[in-house]
Amino acid sequence: MELQGKKVEFEVKGKRLQKTVRVFLGGDYQFLCTNFGHGGASSTSFCLFCKALLVNKADCPADLEILWGEGETVRTLGDLMATYGVKPVFPIGPEMTVPLPLHIMLGLVMDYGDMFREEVRVSLLSLFVGIELKTTPH
């Protein structure tokens, strides 16, 4: 049964109301990418919601030249299906998806925490042992 856009009528305190159903898909990034057949954050098309492309798969989205291509930059359900050749399990377009902020924030905090710990480790080795190590660029 298709719910998206369906008109429903109900009664609240004797008053008859009509509303339109809007279904949103929510989940962490891995679930959303799996649903749409998207390659995920490590693919050259790293964003589920826009058509940004990495020039090279080894590039980092933080310091890259993004190729936007022609026309509209926001992905649609039809665009995802045409690009990846996969029919989503839940056919709700990316414009109607809600990534969970908790998962995004948690991932960022964990990554920055790891980078901070590495910087402290390298600094302490240099200060107390005299070993000069190069940190890996992030």
C-alpha positions as CSV (number, residue, x, y, z in Angstrom):
1,M,0.0,0.0,0.0
2,E,1.4,3.4,-1.0
3,L,1.3,5.8,1.9
4,Q,3.3,8.7,0.4
5,G,0.9,11.6,-0.4
6,K,-2.2,9.6,0.7
7,K,-5.0,11.8,2.3
8,V,-6.2,10.5,5.6
9,E,-9.3,11.7,7.5
10,F,-9.7,11.4,11.2
11,E,-11.6,13.0,14.0
12,V,-10.2,14.9,17.0
13,K,-12.5,16.1,19.8
14,G,-15.5,16.0,17.4
15,K,-13.7,17.9,14.7
16,R,-13.1,16.2,11.3
17,L,-9.6,16.7,9.9
18,Q,-7.8,15.7,6.7
19,K,-4.0,15.4,6.5
20,T,-1.6,14.3,3.8
21,V,0.8,11.5,4.8
22,R,4.5,12.2,4.3
23,V,6.8,9.3,4.9
24,F,10.5,9.9,5.8
25,L,13.2,7.3,5.8
26,G,15.7,7.5,8.7
27,G,18.8,5.6,9.6
28,D,22.5,5.8,9.8
29,Y,24.5,6.5,6.7
30,Q,25.4,2.9,6.1
31,F,21.8,1.8,6.2
32,L,20.7,4.7,3.8
33,C,23.5,3.9,1.4
34,T,22.6,0.2,1.4
35,N,19.0,1.0,0.8
36,F,19.8,3.1,-2.3
37,G,22.6,0.9,-3.6
38,H,25.0,3.8,-3.1
39,G,28.7,3.0,-2.7
40,G,29.0,4.8,0.6
41,A,31.4,7.5,1.9
42,S,34.5,5.8,0.4
43,S,33.2,5.9,-3.2
44,T,34.1,8.6,-5.6
45,S,30.4,9.7,-5.5
46,F,30.7,10.1,-1.7
47,C,27.5,12.0,-1.0
48,L,24.2,10.2,-1.0
49,F,22.3,13.5,-1.2
50,C,24.2,15.5,-3.9
51,K,26.0,14.7,-7.2
52,A,29.5,15.8,-6.0
53,L,32.3,13.6,-7.3
54,L,35.8,13.2,-6.2
55,V,38.4,13.8,-8.9
56,N,40.3,10.8,-7.7
57,K,39.4,8.0,-5.3
58,A,42.4,8.8,-3.1
59,D,41.2,12.4,-2.6
60,C,39.9,13.5,0.8
61,P,36.5,15.4,0.7
62,A,37.9,18.0,3.1
63,D,40.6,19.2,0.6
64,L,39.4,18.3,-2.9
65,E,38.3,19.7,-6.1
66,I,34.7,18.6,-6.5
67,L,33.2,17.9,-9.9
68,W,29.6,18.9,-9.9
69,G,28.8,17.9,-13.5
70,E,25.9,19.5,-15.4
71,G,22.5,20.6,-14.3
72,E,20.9,19.9,-10.9
73,T,23.2,19.0,-8.1
74,V,20.7,17.4,-5.7
75,R,20.1,13.6,-6.2
76,T,16.6,12.2,-6.8
77,L,15.3,8.7,-6.4
78,G,15.3,8.3,-10.2
79,D,18.9,9.5,-10.4
80,L,20.1,7.0,-7.8
81,M,18.3,4.2,-9.5
82,A,19.7,5.1,-12.9
83,T,23.3,5.6,-11.5
84,Y,23.5,2.4,-9.4
85,G,20.9,0.2,-11.2
86,V,19.4,-0.8,-7.9
87,K,15.8,-0.5,-6.9
88,P,15.7,0.7,-3.3
89,V,14.2,-1.6,-0.6
90,F,12.2,1.5,0.6
91,P,11.4,3.6,-2.5
92,I,11.6,7.0,-0.7
93,G,13.9,9.6,-2.4
94,P,16.9,11.1,-0.7
95,E,15.1,14.4,-0.4
96,M,12.8,12.5,2.1
97,T,15.5,10.8,4.1
98,V,16.7,12.0,7.5
99,P,20.2,10.9,8.6
100,L,20.5,10.5,12.3
101,P,22.5,13.4,13.7
102,L,23.7,11.2,16.6
103,H,25.5,8.9,14.2
104,I,27.1,11.7,12.3
105,M,28.2,13.5,15.4
106,L,29.5,10.3,17.0
107,G,31.5,9.5,14.0
108,L,33.1,12.9,13.8
109,V,33.9,13.0,17.5
110,M,35.5,9.5,17.3
111,D,37.7,10.5,14.3
112,Y,38.8,13.8,15.9
113,G,39.5,12.0,19.2
114,D,41.7,9.5,17.3
115,M,43.6,12.3,15.5
116,F,44.1,14.2,18.8
117,R,45.5,11.1,20.6
118,E,47.9,10.5,17.7
119,E,49.2,14.1,17.9
120,V,49.7,13.8,21.7
121,R,51.5,10.5,21.3
122,V,53.9,11.9,18.7
123,S,54.5,15.1,20.7
124,L,55.2,13.1,23.9
125,L,57.6,10.8,22.1
126,S,59.4,13.8,20.7
127,L,59.5,15.6,24.0
128,F,60.6,12.8,26.3
129,V,62.4,10.3,24.2
130,G,63.7,12.6,21.5
131,I,62.2,10.6,18.7
132,E,60.9,12.7,15.8
133,L,57.9,11.0,14.1
134,K,55.8,12.4,11.3
135,T,52.1,12.3,11.8
136,T,50.0,11.1,9.0
137,P,48.0,13.8,7.2
138,H,44.3,13.6,7.9
